[in-house]
Amino acid sequence: MAHPFPAALSRFVAVMALGSLLVAPAKAMYCGTSLVLEGQTQYQVATNCGDPAWRQTNIIYRSLAIGTGVGPQAGVLQQTIVPVMVEEWIYDFGPTQLMQSLTFESGRLIQLRSLGYGH
């Protein structure tokens, strides 16, 4: 007679694997039934979530190394300063849910953070 433990273990592993597919990734949030993920555009987020409760735009400057020249000069790096638009959006889903801070760089979502409970 076969021992029932291996079959039970197989079912447990299958249920756990299925459950992990239903959980949102660590860097994600839901707006209703829509999943918002890092890498999405501002348009995608606004389409799924509507307008944020608060929005702030800043320009930061970053140093960027670029290759220049051709022939013997190829590969020589030159430093240049480039402006990058950074926007922070905050969504307030009310007092029973955590507010969410979304940071965009050049129109793409780069960071999601949970804040305190909303108002």
Secondary structure as GFF3:
##gff-version 3
##sequence-region A 1 119
A	DSSP	alpha_helix	5	22	.	.	.	ID=ss1
A	DSSP	beta_strand	28	31	.	.	.	ID=ss2
A	DSSP	beta_strand	34	37	.	.	.	ID=ss3
A	DSSP	alpha_helix	42	49	.	.	.	ID=ss4
A	DSSP	beta_strand	54	68	.	.	.	ID=ss5
A	DSSP	three_ten_helix	71	73	.	.	.	ID=ss6
A	DSSP	beta_strand	76	91	.	.	.	ID=ss7
A	DSSP	beta_strand	98	105	.	.	.	ID=ss8
A	DSSP	beta_strand	108	117	.	.	.	ID=ss9
###
